[in-house]
Amino acid sequence: MEIVPLSEVKNLLKKMQKDRELSREQNITLEYAEKVVKLPASKTKKLIKELMDLGRINEIQACKLADLLSGSEEEVTAIFSKESYSPSSEQIKKILDIISKYF
């Protein structure tokens, strides 16, 4: 299974749309992506890599953080709520500092 950030999904669907008509579900996904994606795919990839370089953050979590561009401790904590690893306040601050560079 490949983890794909929403910004890449948006790009893939736009390319597909040029070649053929999208299904209803694909159109809904594209509309959603166009509304919520805040960064281009290239910057999203850089952000994901930077978050993963912190350590203890896997690709799925980094993708979620990059897709949401979380701006609060509560949002970051929510992403890790069902995980065995829960970042400390210091680590959450580092995560938020990295994310804030991309706003």
C-alpha positions as CSV (number, residue, x, y, z in Angstrom):
1,M,0.0,0.0,0.0
2,E,1.3,3.4,-1.0
3,I,0.6,6.4,1.2
4,V,-0.4,9.4,-0.9
5,P,-0.9,12.9,0.4
6,L,-4.1,14.6,-0.6
7,S,-2.2,17.2,-2.7
8,E,-0.9,14.3,-4.9
9,V,-4.4,12.8,-5.1
10,K,-5.6,16.2,-6.4
11,N,-2.9,16.2,-9.1
12,L,-3.6,12.6,-10.1
13,L,-7.3,13.3,-10.5
14,K,-6.8,16.5,-12.5
15,K,-4.6,14.5,-14.9
16,M,-7.1,11.8,-15.2
17,Q,-9.9,14.3,-15.8
18,K,-8.0,15.5,-18.9
19,D,-8.1,12.0,-20.4
20,R,-11.5,10.8,-19.4
21,E,-14.6,11.6,-17.4
22,L,-14.2,10.9,-13.7
23,S,-16.6,8.7,-11.7
24,R,-18.9,10.3,-9.2
25,E,-16.6,9.3,-6.3
26,Q,-13.6,10.7,-8.1
27,N,-15.3,14.0,-8.7
28,I,-16.3,14.3,-5.1
29,T,-12.8,13.5,-4.0
30,L,-11.4,16.1,-6.4
31,E,-13.8,18.8,-5.2
32,Y,-12.9,18.0,-1.6
33,A,-9.1,18.1,-2.4
34,E,-9.5,21.4,-4.2
35,K,-11.2,22.9,-1.1
36,V,-8.8,21.7,1.5
37,V,-5.3,21.3,-0.1
38,K,-3.2,24.3,1.0
39,L,0.2,23.3,-0.4
40,P,1.4,22.1,-3.7
41,A,2.5,18.4,-3.9
42,S,6.2,19.3,-4.0
43,K,6.0,21.3,-0.7
44,T,3.9,18.6,0.9
45,K,6.5,16.0,0.1
46,K,9.2,18.2,1.7
47,L,7.1,18.7,4.8
48,I,6.4,15.0,5.1
49,K,10.1,14.3,4.9
50,E,11.0,16.9,7.4
51,L,8.4,15.6,9.9
52,M,9.6,12.0,9.4
53,D,13.2,13.2,10.0
54,L,12.1,14.2,13.6
55,G,11.9,10.5,14.4
56,R,9.0,8.5,15.8
57,I,6.7,9.9,13.2
58,N,5.8,7.4,10.5
59,E,4.7,8.2,6.9
60,I,1.0,7.9,7.6
61,Q,1.1,10.3,10.5
62,A,3.4,12.7,8.6
63,C,0.9,12.6,5.7
64,K,-2.0,13.4,8.0
65,L,-0.2,16.3,9.6
66,A,0.8,17.6,6.1
67,D,-2.8,17.3,4.7
68,L,-4.3,19.0,7.7
69,L,-1.5,21.6,8.3
70,S,-2.4,21.3,11.9
71,G,-2.0,24.6,13.7
72,S,-2.7,23.5,17.3
73,E,-1.5,21.1,19.9
74,E,-5.0,19.6,20.1
75,E,-5.0,18.7,16.4
76,V,-1.6,17.1,16.6
77,T,-2.5,15.2,19.7
78,A,-5.7,13.9,17.9
79,I,-3.6,12.5,15.1
80,F,-1.6,10.4,17.5
81,S,-4.5,9.5,19.8
82,K,-4.9,5.9,18.5
83,E,-1.2,5.3,18.2
84,S,1.1,3.6,20.7
85,Y,3.4,6.6,20.5
86,S,2.2,9.9,21.9
87,P,4.5,12.9,21.4
88,S,5.5,15.0,24.4
89,S,4.7,18.8,24.6
90,E,8.2,19.5,23.4
91,Q,7.9,17.2,20.4
92,I,4.5,18.7,19.5
93,K,6.1,22.2,19.6
94,K,8.8,21.0,17.2
95,I,6.1,19.5,14.9
96,L,4.1,22.8,14.9
97,D,7.3,24.8,14.3
98,I,8.0,22.7,11.2
99,I,4.4,23.0,9.9
100,S,4.4,26.8,10.5
101,K,7.2,27.2,8.0
102,Y,4.9,26.0,5.3
103,F,2.0,28.3,5.9
